[in-house]
Amino acid sequence: MSDPIRNYRHFRDLPPQLWRWPNFSPAEIACRGTGQLKLVPEAMDRLQALRDRLGKPLIVRSAYRSPEHNRAVGGAKASKHMQGTAFDIAMANHDPAAFEAAARAVGFLGFGYYPRSGFMHIDLGPARVWGEPFPLRATAFAAEAPPAREALADSRTLKGSGAAGVATLGAAGVEVAQEVLAEAQGAILPLVPYLDTLRWLLIAVALAGVAVTIHARIDDWKRGRR
């Protein structure tokens, strides 16, 4: 059996233990003109379910309206607001399309669109729709990630260039060492022939590094990764 509908001359007359909707207050749901409150538990249960589903605040622009206040604001003669089963919710912090989908999912049936005033009317039915549709809002898509590039320290091109450079400097250094050692004391002259061999070995490494660099550049160009 559903909870009974209760009427209060002022929302402050509502016993606190009867209020079970944590994200709303009686003042939000009461008539803005008179403070009167018509408490419809079914409507409030669906409003709380909508709040839980969306996971962010619902700004209630209008809920229950007394007949006199409904006339004062130009409401429809048979407005669902006077029955306590309708809510006008601001769209400032919601995407209207997502909001409507969530409201339908929790059982709201009537929808009125007011994009110029920035709110959407929802009620328990009957099912119907009126008003000017809200314009579609742009969806913020993540920027497309650029093609993955090798880290600079791991770049084949850099490795090849580095190897060639180090080997070239090494070969030049060997030549300098040879000249210095050639003028050194006779005790170290036997090392000179071996340094000549080392120089040619480093030159070979330098040439290999140049080849790796050229190959990497060509491969990167083919992949569009220069």
Backbone torsions as a table, in degrees:
resi	resn	phi	psi	omega
1	MET	NA	130.4	-178.3
2	SER	-73.5	154.9	178.9
3	ASP	-66.2	146.0	-178.7
4	PRO	-72.4	154.1	173.7
5	ILE	-79.3	134.3	-178.4
6	ARG	-122.9	143.7	179.3
7	ASN	-117.6	137.4	179.8
8	TYR	-132.1	139.7	179.6
9	ARG	-65.1	-28.4	176.1
10	HIS	-149.6	145.1	-175.7
11	PHE	-62.1	-22.5	178.6
12	ARG	-70.1	-15.3	179.2
13	ASP	-79.8	-10.0	-179.1
14	LEU	-69.9	125.7	175.7
15	PRO	-62.7	128.2	-175.8
16	PRO	-54.5	-33.1	-176.7
17	GLN	-69.1	-14.4	178.8
18	LEU	-86.8	-8.2	-178.0
19	TRP	-95.3	117.1	-174.2
20	ARG	-124.6	18.4	-176.0
21	TRP	-110.5	97.8	-166.7
22	PRO	-65.3	-25.0	-176.3
23	ASN	-94.6	7.9	-179.7
24	PHE	-137.4	162.7	177.9
25	SER	-125.3	156.0	177.1
26	PRO	-55.9	-35.4	-179.3
27	ALA	-63.2	-33.9	178.8
28	GLU	-67.6	-32.6	-173.3
29	ILE	-92.8	-20.1	-177.8
30	ALA	-70.7	163.8	177.0
31	CYS	-61.8	130.9	-178.3
32	ARG	-73.9	-18.8	-178.1
33	GLY	-93.4	-31.5	-173.4
34	THR	-123.1	-16.4	-176.0
35	GLY	82.3	-2.9	178.2
36	GLN	-66.2	154.4	-178.6
37	LEU	-136.4	127.9	168.6
38	LYS	-111.1	111.1	-175.2
39	LEU	-96.4	113.0	178.1
40	VAL	-111.0	98.7	-174.8
41	PRO	-54.8	-38.4	-179.8
42	GLU	-60.9	-43.4	179.4
43	ALA	-65.0	-41.9	-179.8
44	MET	-68.1	-36.2	177.5
45	ASP	-60.6	-41.2	-179.4
46	ARG	-72.2	-34.8	177.2
47	LEU	-64.6	-42.9	177.9
48	GLN	-65.9	-39.1	177.4
49	ALA	-62.3	-37.6	177.6
50	LEU	-65.6	-43.4	177.7
51	ARG	-60.1	-43.5	179.8
52	ASP	-65.8	-39.0	-177.8
53	ARG	-67.5	-41.0	-178.1
54	LEU	-79.5	-29.0	177.2
55	GLY	73.0	19.9	175.4
56	LYS	-151.9	162.6	-170.2
57	PRO	-59.2	148.3	170.6
58	LEU	-108.9	119.5	178.8
59	ILE	-90.6	108.9	-176.1
60	VAL	-85.1	112.2	178.3
61	ARG	-81.5	-33.8	179.9
62	SER	-158.9	138.5	176.6
63	ALA	-128.0	-109.9	178.9
64	TYR	-69.7	140.6	173.3
65	ARG	-128.0	131.0	171.7
66	SER	-69.0	155.9	-180.0
67	PRO	-53.7	-42.0	-179.2
68	GLU	-67.2	-39.0	178.8
69	HIS	-70.9	-35.7	177.9
70	ASN	-61.3	-40.7	176.8
71	ARG	-66.0	-39.5	-177.1
72	ALA	-63.9	-32.3	-178.1
73	VAL	-96.0	3.7	178.2
74	GLY	76.7	27.7	178.7
75	GLY	-70.5	162.0	178.2
76	ALA	-61.8	149.2	-176.8
77	LYS	-61.6	-32.4	179.2
78	ALA	-110.6	35.4	-176.1
79	SER	-56.6	136.7	176.1
80	LYS	-67.0	-17.9	176.6
81	HIS	-61.4	-35.1	-179.9
82	MET	-70.9	-17.4	177.1
83	GLN	-92.6	-6.2	-179.5
84	GLY	76.4	18.4	-177.3
85	THR	-115.9	16.0	-177.8
86	ALA	-131.2	150.5	179.2
87	PHE	-141.9	138.1	171.0
88	ASP	-102.6	119.9	-174.4
89	ILE	-115.9	128.2	179.0
90	ALA	-65.5	142.3	180.0
91	MET	-99.5	8.9	-176.3
92	ALA	-57.7	-33.9	-177.9
93	ASN	-115.6	23.6	-179.4
94	HIS	-139.1	148.9	168.0
95	ASP	-82.9	120.3	-174.8
96	PRO	-54.9	-39.9	-178.9
97	ALA	-64.9	-44.9	179.4
98	ALA	-67.5	-37.9	178.6
99	PHE	-62.1	-47.9	-179.0
100	GLU	-62.3	-42.0	179.6
101	ALA	-60.3	-42.8	179.6
102	ALA	-67.6	-39.4	179.6
103	ALA	-64.5	-39.8	176.7
104	ARG	-65.3	-37.2	-177.1
105	ALA	-65.3	-30.3	-179.0
106	VAL	-94.3	0.3	172.0
107	GLY	113.6	4.8	174.9
108	PHE	-76.3	143.6	-173.2
109	LEU	-120.6	-31.5	-179.0
110	GLY	-100.1	134.0	-177.0
111	PHE	-135.5	126.5	174.6
112	GLY	-121.3	129.9	-175.8
113	TYR	-101.7	129.0	178.7
114	TYR	-134.5	70.2	-175.4
115	PRO	-64.4	-33.2	-179.1
116	ARG	-69.0	-29.7	177.7
117	SER	-94.8	-8.8	173.3
118	GLY	78.7	28.1	177.2
119	PHE	-143.3	164.4	175.4
120	MET	-123.8	134.1	176.4
121	HIS	-88.0	133.6	174.0
122	ILE	-132.3	143.7	176.7
123	ASP	-149.9	176.6	-175.4
124	LEU	-81.1	-1.7	176.0
125	GLY	119.2	175.7	11.1
126	PRO	-69.5	167.3	-176.8
127	ALA	-67.0	127.4	178.7
128	ARG	-169.6	162.8	179.8
129	VAL	-141.1	140.6	175.6
130	TRP	-151.1	166.9	177.2
131	GLY	96.7	176.8	-178.7
132	GLU	-85.9	125.7	-178.2
133	PRO	-59.1	147.5	175.6
134	PHE	-69.8	140.5	175.3
135	PRO	-65.0	147.8	178.6
136	LEU	-66.2	137.7	178.4
137	ARG	-94.9	141.8	179.0
138	ALA	-64.9	138.1	177.2
139	THR	-93.8	130.2	-179.5
140	ALA	-81.5	103.5	178.5
141	PHE	-90.4	147.7	175.9
142	ALA	-67.3	140.6	178.9
143	ALA	-61.8	141.0	179.9
144	GLU	-66.0	129.0	-178.0
145	ALA	-70.9	136.7	177.0
146	PRO	-67.4	159.6	178.0
147	PRO	-54.1	141.5	-178.6
148	ALA	-63.9	136.1	177.4
149	ARG	-115.0	152.1	176.1
150	GLU	-67.0	144.2	173.2
151	ALA	-61.8	146.4	-174.3
152	LEU	-56.7	-40.1	-177.9
153	ALA	-69.4	-22.2	-178.0
154	ASP	-101.6	2.4	-175.8
155	SER	-62.3	131.7	177.3
156	ARG	-64.9	-36.7	179.2
157	THR	-63.0	-44.8	-178.8
158	LEU	-66.3	-40.1	179.2
159	LYS	-61.3	-44.9	-179.7
160	GLY	-63.5	-43.9	179.8
161	SER	-63.9	-40.1	-179.6
162	GLY	-65.5	-41.9	179.8
163	ALA	-62.8	-43.7	179.8
164	ALA	-63.6	-41.8	-178.3
165	GLY	-66.2	-45.1	-179.6
166	VAL	-63.4	-43.1	-178.9
167	ALA	-65.2	-40.2	180.0
168	THR	-63.2	-46.1	178.2
169	LEU	-63.2	-36.2	179.0
170	GLY	-64.2	-42.3	179.8
171	ALA	-63.9	-42.4	178.1
172	ALA	-64.0	-38.3	179.3
173	GLY	-65.0	-35.2	178.0
174	VAL	-63.5	-41.6	179.2
175	GLU	-61.0	-42.9	178.4
176	VAL	-62.5	-42.3	-179.4
177	ALA	-62.8	-38.2	179.1
178	GLN	-60.2	-45.1	-178.1
179	GLU	-64.0	-41.2	-179.5
180	VAL	-66.2	-45.4	-177.6
181	LEU	-67.8	-30.4	179.5
182	ALA	-62.4	-27.4	-179.5
183	GLU	-95.9	-1.8	-177.7
184	ALA	-80.9	-176.0	-177.1
185	GLN	-67.2	156.2	-174.7
186	GLY	-63.3	-17.6	-176.8
187	ALA	-66.5	-23.8	-177.2
188	ILE	-110.6	3.4	179.8
189	LEU	-61.7	-31.0	178.6
190	PRO	-60.3	-16.1	-179.5
191	LEU	-79.2	-19.1	-172.8
192	VAL	-58.6	-45.2	179.6
193	PRO	-58.5	-37.0	179.9
194	TYR	-68.4	-33.7	177.7
195	LEU	-66.0	-33.4	177.9
196	ASP	-64.3	-41.2	177.2
197	THR	-63.0	-42.2	179.2
198	LEU	-62.8	-37.0	179.6
199	ARG	-61.7	-44.2	-179.6
200	TRP	-68.1	-32.4	177.3
201	LEU	-65.1	-42.9	179.7
202	LEU	-68.0	-34.8	175.8
203	ILE	-62.6	-40.0	178.1
204	ALA	-63.1	-40.3	177.6
205	VAL	-63.8	-39.8	179.3
206	ALA	-62.0	-43.8	179.1
207	LEU	-63.6	-38.3	177.9
208	ALA	-64.6	-38.8	178.2
209	GLY	-64.2	-40.0	176.6
210	VAL	-61.9	-42.0	179.6
211	ALA	-62.9	-42.0	178.1
212	VAL	-62.6	-41.3	179.8
213	THR	-61.6	-47.4	-179.4
214	ILE	-62.4	-44.2	-180.0
215	HIS	-61.7	-44.2	-178.5
216	ALA	-64.4	-40.6	179.1
217	ARG	-62.0	-45.2	-180.0
218	ILE	-63.9	-42.0	-179.2
219	ASP	-66.2	-42.5	178.4
220	ASP	-64.5	-38.8	179.0
221	TRP	-63.4	-39.7	178.6
222	LYS	-63.4	-34.0	-179.4
223	ARG	-87.3	-0.7	-178.6
224	GLY	70.9	31.7	-174.4
225	ARG	-115.2	24.1	179.7
226	ARG	-70.7	NA	NA
